């Protein structure tokens, strides 16, 4: 908890609010004009020897092409790292200067940055701030007594579940594609994720909306209520080391480029006070860290690319850096990708993946406080709930776990896996209040092939095969799966421990091309997207189950969208 203290200039009056916080009130327009700049300094997290802080500067004077903010500490605070500004310290004096991408500061414009520091004894808020040598007034929030249970939360305090009581942003580009399809208007008003899958996507690539354009559109949709915007942050160096269709633009060693050209610009935009009223949910780097558990070393599924990423540590560094930078923004909620039950549900994958994700979430300045929760089944097809058989069932003394489909997995569906992974993550060191998201965009498995009840108990395989909703050839098949349908519509608080069902993968956008297509998007050809492919160790050497004639990943795939609507469950 934190207390609010407001330092005032001559024209400001102090009014105590009913909540017990202090608010600066400017008497009349002349008072506003007399304040050349404001600095909002918030201590976000504080522990025995360290803290993180977020600073927002608003310029009320002439526009600037560069800027620097200075303050002095009364105690022994030392800045150890910063983001969205070049933060340096000499003795007690601290200077934060602009980065190249946020140098312009318009009249009435704001810029935000953050840093991590150490201290001992007290961690008093600086009394005076100067923007380019001009003294600013200060509206500061910091935990002067972090143990005081009566302290009310300061502005920007995160809610337990960002989806509760909020609308979710409908991407107008996806909505237009969906509405243009016959019957698509039935779902074109559903919220979907916005994918930032390369550096160019931040500003807008190939005529598509950039990040600011989406946030502006979200503000327009918001009205007077709460609004969630869902972003997929997805451009790690050596991305998705076990696949080719989703390989990214950055090489295995380009971690610095990832930080400075991808994460930093995203953080700079999300830090803009213009967007502070939005609840921004980020899905952090799908198909990344768990690959270091499942596809490395002596495993049959190992790849040289994943061995390289395990050795250089850049997956953990990238995820940690993204969590630290984005988690420092008060209205951002980070959810880390946690695979799906058909990937991590086995004993030798489940616990080690949670432990490795904890290692990533406590690297590069990140802490578990930067993690709101986890998301499962992102862009995958695992059934939400298999009602016709359970992991504890047996047939003629043979456990369901011994069936060919389950193959000794501990979980048969995504809901049971997500709830169990939440508990495992808490055991691994994550906060007990974390929540889970499940991507239900393409896991409905309805239509005429959906079983009406359990399979025959002739054998454990006939029992499982006859009753399972998920009709994939193998649980490891992931690309443009034939027979899939739209799943549960997005909704908040659908089950214990689950913050929301979401459509993070926009239905109708391809997972990868069915054949090699030259492109400038860094997207390779993966045989798992080829319907004629007979498989590899990661799908038990089975057919890929992919639809034919698919375009590049992220491009509109009309035939898939039509099938997803036909096989939707619940039906449209």
BAPA-531848 format. One line per 4 residues: their letters; for each residue x, y, z of C-alpha. Coordinates in steps of 0.2 Angstrom, whole numbers, padded with zeros to 4 digits. Layout:
N
a) X:Y:Z; ...
% end
This chain:
572
xxxx) 0000:0000:0000; 0005:0018:-0002; 0002:0035:0004; 0000:0050:-0008
xxxx) 0010:0066:-0004; 0008:0082:-0015; 0021:0095:-0016; 0014:0112:-0021
xxxx) 0020:0128:-0029; 0013:0145:-0024; -0003:0144:-0034; -0008:0127:-0028
xxxx) -0020:0124:-0014; -0021:0107:-0005; -0037:0098:-0002; -0039:0082:0008
xxxx) -0051:0070:-0001; -0063:0058:0008; -0051:0043:0004; -0037:0051:0015
xxxx) -0026:0055:0000; -0020:0073:-0005; -0025:0081:-0021; -0017:0096:-0029
xxxx) -0030:0109:-0035; -0026:0123:-0046; -0037:0139:-0043; -0042:0145:-0060
xxxx) -0035:0145:-0078; -0021:0157:-0072; -0015:0144:-0060; -0013:0131:-0074
xxxx) -0004:0143:-0085; 0008:0147:-0071; 0014:0129:-0069; 0027:0126:-0083
xxxx) 0028:0107:-0080; 0022:0093:-0068; 0032:0078:-0063; 0023:0062:-0056
xxxx) 0035:0051:-0046; 0028:0035:-0040; 0037:0021:-0030; 0029:0006:-0037
xxxx) 0038:-0008:-0027; 0049:-0007:-0012; 0058:-0021:-0003; 0071:-0021:0011
xxxx) 0086:-0014:0000; 0078:-0009:-0016; 0064:-0001:-0026; 0057:0003:-0043
xxxx) 0049:0019:-0048; 0039:0026:-0062; 0040:0045:-0067; 0029:0054:-0079
xxxx) 0033:0072:-0085; 0021:0083:-0092; 0027:0099:-0102; 0016:0114:-0101
xxxx) 0028:0126:-0109; 0035:0127:-0127; 0037:0111:-0137; 0054:0102:-0134
xxxx) 0065:0092:-0146; 0074:0085:-0132; 0073:0085:-0113; 0081:0080:-0096
xxxx) 0074:0079:-0079; 0084:0082:-0063; 0082:0078:-0045; 0092:0075:-0029
xxxx) 0090:0062:-0016; 0091:0066:0003; 0096:0049:0007; 0108:0036:0000
xxxx) 0097:0030:-0014; 0106:0024:-0030; 0099:0021:-0047; 0105:0004:-0054
xxxx) 0095:0003:-0071; 0082:0013:-0080; 0071:0011:-0095; 0063:0024:-0108
xxxx) 0076:0037:-0102; 0095:0038:-0100; 0096:0038:-0081; 0113:0043:-0073
xxxx) 0118:0048:-0056; 0132:0058:-0048; 0132:0058:-0029; 0114:0062:-0024
xxxx) 0110:0071:-0041; 0100:0061:-0054; 0098:0065:-0072; 0085:0057:-0084
xxxx) 0087:0062:-0102; 0077:0057:-0117; 0080:0042:-0128; 0080:0045:-0147
xxxx) 0063:0038:-0149; 0055:0049:-0136; 0064:0065:-0138; 0050:0076:-0144
xxxx) 0039:0083:-0130; 0025:0093:-0136; 0016:0107:-0126; 0004:0098:-0115
xxxx) 0012:0081:-0119; 0019:0068:-0107; 0033:0056:-0107; 0035:0042:-0094
xxxx) 0051:0032:-0089; 0056:0021:-0075; 0071:0014:-0065; 0076:0002:-0052
xxxx) 0087:0008:-0037; 0094:0003:-0020; 0093:0011:-0003; 0094:0008:0016
xxxx) 0085:0017:0030; 0072:0028:0022; 0067:0031:0004; 0060:0048:0004
xxxx) 0053:0056:-0011; 0063:0070:-0019; 0057:0087:-0014; 0061:0096:-0031
xxxx) 0061:0091:-0049; 0067:0101:-0064; 0063:0099:-0082; 0077:0107:-0092
xxxx) 0082:0118:-0077; 0064:0124:-0074; 0056:0119:-0057; 0041:0108:-0059
xxxx) 0027:0105:-0046; 0026:0087:-0041; 0011:0075:-0038; 0021:0060:-0030
xxxx) 0015:0043:-0024; 0026:0032:-0014; 0026:0019:0000; 0032:0030:0015
xxxx) 0026:0015:0026; 0024:-0001:0016; 0018:-0010:0031; 0003:0001:0035
xxxx) -0013:-0009:0031; -0024:0007:0032; -0015:0015:0018; -0026:0017:0002
xxxx) -0019:0012:-0015; -0012:0026:-0025; -0018:0031:-0043; -0014:0017:-0056
xxxx) -0015:0003:-0043; -0018:-0013:-0053; -0035:-0022:-0051; -0035:-0041:-0047
xxxx) -0043:-0046:-0063; -0042:-0033:-0078; -0056:-0041:-0087; -0068:-0039:-0072
xxxx) -0081:-0026:-0076; -0073:-0021:-0092; -0076:-0021:-0111; -0063:-0028:-0122
xxxx) -0056:-0020:-0138; -0063:-0025:-0154; -0049:-0024:-0167; -0058:-0015:-0182
xxxx) -0046:-0023:-0195; -0050:-0041:-0189; -0069:-0036:-0187; -0069:-0030:-0205
xxxx) -0062:-0046:-0212; -0074:-0056:-0202; -0089:-0046:-0207; -0084:-0048:-0225
xxxx) -0086:-0067:-0224; -0104:-0074:-0227; -0111:-0076:-0209; -0096:-0067:-0201
xxxx) -0106:-0054:-0194; -0112:-0066:-0180; -0094:-0065:-0172; -0087:-0049:-0180
xxxx) -0090:-0039:-0164; -0079:-0051:-0153; -0063:-0045:-0146; -0047:-0052:-0152
xxxx) -0028:-0049:-0149; -0017:-0037:-0158; -0001:-0045:-0163; 0015:-0036:-0162
xxxx) 0026:-0049:-0171; 0040:-0039:-0178; 0047:-0021:-0176; 0038:-0014:-0191
xxxx) 0021:-0019:-0183; 0023:-0006:-0169; 0022:0008:-0182; 0010:-0001:-0194
xxxx) 0016:-0013:-0208; 0009:-0016:-0225; -0005:-0003:-0222; -0011:-0011:-0206
xxxx) -0014:-0001:-0190; 0001:0002:-0178; 0001:0001:-0159; -0004:0020:-0157
xxxx) -0018:0018:-0169; -0025:0003:-0160; -0024:0012:-0143; -0033:0027:-0150
xxxx) -0046:0016:-0157; -0048:0008:-0140; -0050:0025:-0132; -0064:0029:-0145
xxxx) -0073:0012:-0140; -0070:0014:-0122; -0084:0027:-0117; -0085:0030:-0099
xxxx) -0082:0012:-0093; -0067:0001:-0092; -0058:-0006:-0108; -0046:-0020:-0110
xxxx) -0034:-0020:-0124; -0025:-0036:-0128; -0008:-0036:-0136; 0003:-0051:-0141
xxxx) 0022:-0046:-0138; 0031:-0059:-0150; 0048:-0055:-0157; 0061:-0064:-0147
xxxx) 0078:-0067:-0154; 0078:-0084:-0162; 0059:-0085:-0159; 0050:-0102:-0158
xxxx) 0066:-0112:-0161; 0056:-0128:-0164; 0046:-0121:-0179; 0049:-0112:-0195
xxxx) 0032:-0104:-0200; 0033:-0093:-0184; 0052:-0090:-0184; 0055:-0071:-0182
xxxx) 0065:-0058:-0189; 0079:-0057:-0176; 0093:-0069:-0175; 0098:-0079:-0160
xxxx) 0111:-0066:-0153; 0101:-0050:-0157; 0095:-0048:-0139; 0101:-0029:-0139
xxxx) 0090:-0026:-0154; 0075:-0034:-0146; 0077:-0023:-0131; 0080:-0006:-0139
xxxx) 0071:-0008:-0156; 0056:-0018:-0150; 0052:-0018:-0132; 0058:0000:-0128
xxxx) 0047:0008:-0141; 0032:-0002:-0136; 0035:0003:-0118; 0037:0021:-0123
xxxx) 0020:0021:-0132; 0011:0012:-0118; 0018:0024:-0105; 0010:0039:-0114
xxxx) -0002:0046:-0101; -0015:0048:-0115; -0018:0029:-0113; -0017:0028:-0094
xxxx) -0036:0024:-0093; -0035:0008:-0103; -0031:-0009:-0095; -0018:-0015:-0107
xxxx) -0016:-0034:-0106; 0000:-0041:-0114; 0004:-0059:-0119; 0022:-0061:-0117
xxxx) 0032:-0071:-0130; 0022:-0087:-0134; 0031:-0103:-0139; 0048:-0097:-0131
xxxx) 0054:-0103:-0114; 0046:-0120:-0113; 0055:-0125:-0129; 0071:-0125:-0118
xxxx) 0063:-0139:-0108; 0055:-0149:-0121; 0066:-0147:-0137; 0084:-0147:-0131
xxxx) 0098:-0159:-0126; 0096:-0178:-0129; 0077:-0177:-0132; 0071:-0184:-0148
xxxx) 0062:-0168:-0151; 0078:-0157:-0149; 0083:-0145:-0162; 0100:-0136:-0164
xxxx) 0091:-0119:-0164; 0083:-0123:-0147; 0100:-0129:-0140; 0107:-0113:-0146
xxxx) 0094:-0103:-0137; 0096:-0113:-0121; 0115:-0110:-0121; 0114:-0091:-0124
xxxx) 0100:-0088:-0112; 0092:-0075:-0123; 0074:-0081:-0121; 0075:-0079:-0102
xxxx) 0084:-0062:-0104; 0071:-0056:-0117; 0056:-0061:-0107; 0063:-0054:-0091
xxxx) 0067:-0037:-0100; 0049:-0036:-0107; 0042:-0040:-0090; 0052:-0027:-0081
xxxx) 0049:-0013:-0094; 0031:-0016:-0097; 0027:-0021:-0079; 0033:-0004:-0073
xxxx) 0019:0004:-0082; 0004:0005:-0070; -0010:0000:-0082; -0001:-0014:-0090
xxxx) -0005:-0032:-0085; 0008:-0045:-0091; 0003:-0063:-0094; 0017:-0075:-0099
xxxx) 0014:-0089:-0111; 0013:-0106:-0103; 0010:-0117:-0118; -0004:-0130:-0118
xxxx) -0008:-0147:-0110; -0003:-0156:-0126; 0015:-0149:-0124; 0019:-0147:-0106
xxxx) 0006:-0158:-0097; 0019:-0173:-0095; 0028:-0174:-0078; 0045:-0171:-0085
xxxx) 0039:-0155:-0094; 0026:-0147:-0081; 0037:-0143:-0066; 0053:-0139:-0075
xxxx) 0044:-0126:-0087; 0036:-0117:-0072; 0053:-0116:-0064; 0061:-0110:-0080
xxxx) 0048:-0097:-0082; 0051:-0091:-0064; 0070:-0089:-0068; 0065:-0078:-0083
xxxx) 0053:-0068:-0073; 0066:-0064:-0061; 0080:-0059:-0073; 0084:-0042:-0081
xxxx) 0077:-0032:-0067; 0060:-0041:-0067; 0051:-0048:-0052; 0036:-0059:-0049
xxxx) 0026:-0043:-0046; 0028:-0039:-0065; 0018:-0055:-0068; -0001:-0054:-0068
xxxx) -0003:-0072:-0073; -0001:-0084:-0087; -0010:-0088:-0103; -0012:-0106:-0111
xxxx) -0017:-0113:-0128; -0012:-0097:-0137; -0015:-0100:-0155; -0018:-0118:-0152
xxxx) -0033:-0130:-0153; -0033:-0140:-0136; -0051:-0143:-0131; -0057:-0133:-0116
xxxx) -0066:-0147:-0107; -0067:-0165:-0112; -0083:-0171:-0104; -0083:-0189:-0111
xxxx) -0068:-0196:-0101; -0057:-0190:-0087; -0039:-0193:-0082; -0044:-0204:-0068
xxxx) -0055:-0216:-0079; -0050:-0234:-0083; -0056:-0247:-0095; -0054:-0265:-0090
xxxx) -0041:-0260:-0078; -0031:-0249:-0090; -0029:-0231:-0086; -0035:-0217:-0098
xxxx) -0017:-0211:-0097; -0011:-0227:-0106; -0022:-0223:-0121; -0013:-0218:-0137
xxxx) -0021:-0201:-0137; -0017:-0196:-0119; 0000:-0205:-0119; 0004:-0204:-0101
xxxx) -0001:-0185:-0100; -0008:-0179:-0083; -0021:-0169:-0092; -0034:-0172:-0105
xxxx) -0040:-0154:-0108; -0035:-0136:-0106; -0046:-0130:-0091; -0039:-0144:-0080
xxxx) -0021:-0140:-0086; -0023:-0121:-0084; -0029:-0123:-0066; -0015:-0135:-0061
xxxx) -0002:-0124:-0070; -0008:-0110:-0059; -0005:-0120:-0043; 0012:-0126:-0050
xxxx) 0018:-0108:-0054; 0013:-0102:-0036; 0024:-0117:-0029; 0038:-0111:-0041
xxxx) 0038:-0094:-0033; 0025:-0084:-0042; 0012:-0073:-0032; -0003:-0083:-0025
xxxx) -0015:-0070:-0033; -0010:-0074:-0051; -0024:-0078:-0064; -0025:-0088:-0080
xxxx) -0031:-0084:-0097; -0036:-0098:-0109; -0037:-0094:-0128; -0053:-0102:-0134
xxxx) -0053:-0094:-0151; -0051:-0111:-0161; -0054:-0125:-0148; -0073:-0128:-0150
xxxx) -0073:-0144:-0160; -0092:-0144:-0164; -0101:-0148:-0179; -0106:-0165:-0185
xxxx) -0090:-0174:-0179; -0093:-0169:-0161; -0096:-0185:-0151; -0113:-0185:-0141
xxxx) -0106:-0196:-0127; -0092:-0208:-0122; -0084:-0221:-0133; -0087:-0239:-0132
xxxx) -0078:-0247:-0117; -0071:-0261:-0129; -0053:-0255:-0124; -0046:-0239:-0117
xxxx) -0042:-0233:-0135; -0060:-0235:-0141; -0066:-0227:-0126; -0055:-0211:-0128
xxxx) -0056:-0211:-0147; -0075:-0212:-0148; -0078:-0199:-0135; -0064:-0185:-0137
xxxx) -0070:-0168:-0144; -0052:-0164:-0150; -0052:-0172:-0167; -0034:-0169:-0172
xxxx) -0024:-0183:-0178; -0011:-0180:-0164; -0011:-0167:-0150; 0006:-0160:-0156
xxxx) -0002:-0154:-0172; -0003:-0135:-0172; -0005:-0128:-0189; -0022:-0123:-0197
xxxx) -0030:-0139:-0190; -0044:-0146:-0201; -0061:-0149:-0192; -0058:-0135:-0178
xxxx) -0071:-0123:-0173; -0073:-0107:-0164; -0073:-0110:-0145; -0081:-0102:-0130
xxxx) -0084:-0083:-0133; -0073:-0071:-0123; -0079:-0069:-0105; -0072:-0064:-0088
xxxx) -0071:-0075:-0073; -0078:-0091:-0081; -0070:-0104:-0069; -0060:-0105:-0053
xxxx) -0042:-0097:-0055; -0046:-0091:-0073; -0047:-0072:-0076; -0055:-0074:-0093
xxxx) -0058:-0085:-0109; -0050:-0074:-0123; -0048:-0075:-0142; -0030:-0070:-0142
xxxx) -0027:-0078:-0159; -0039:-0069:-0171; -0049:-0083:-0179; -0046:-0083:-0198
xxxx) -0028:-0078:-0197; -0017:-0092:-0204; -0004:-0101:-0193; 0008:-0103:-0208
xxxx) 0008:-0106:-0227; 0005:-0123:-0234; 0020:-0121:-0246; 0035:-0110:-0247
xxxx) 0030:-0092:-0251; 0044:-0078:-0253; 0041:-0064:-0240; 0049:-0050:-0231
xxxx) 0041:-0054:-0214; 0054:-0066:-0208; 0041:-0081:-0210; 0048:-0097:-0215
xxxx) 0040:-0113:-0222; 0036:-0126:-0209; 0031:-0143:-0216; 0019:-0145:-0201
xxxx) 0008:-0133:-0211; 0009:-0144:-0227; -0006:-0156:-0227; 0004:-0169:-0236
xxxx) 0018:-0169:-0222; 0020:-0186:-0213; 0026:-0179:-0197; 0041:-0179:-0185
xxxx) 0045:-0184:-0167; 0035:-0169:-0160; 0019:-0176:-0168; 0023:-0194:-0166
xxxx) 0027:-0195:-0185; 0008:-0193:-0190; 0001:-0183:-0204; 0000:-0164:-0200
xxxx) -0019:-0162:-0201; -0016:-0145:-0209; -0029:-0137:-0221; -0023:-0134:-0239
xxxx) -0020:-0118:-0248; -0015:-0108:-0232; -0007:-0091:-0234; 0008:-0084:-0223
xxxx) 0006:-0084:-0204; -0005:-0069:-0199; -0013:-0067:-0216; -0032:-0069:-0219
xxxx) -0037:-0087:-0222; -0055:-0087:-0228; -0058:-0106:-0229; -0052:-0108:-0212
xxxx) -0063:-0095:-0205; -0078:-0103:-0213; -0074:-0120:-0206; -0072:-0112:-0189
xxxx) -0089:-0105:-0189; -0097:-0121:-0196; -0089:-0131:-0182; -0091:-0118:-0168
xxxx) -0095:-0124:-0150; -0106:-0117:-0143; -0114:-0116:-0160; -0117:-0099:-0167
% end
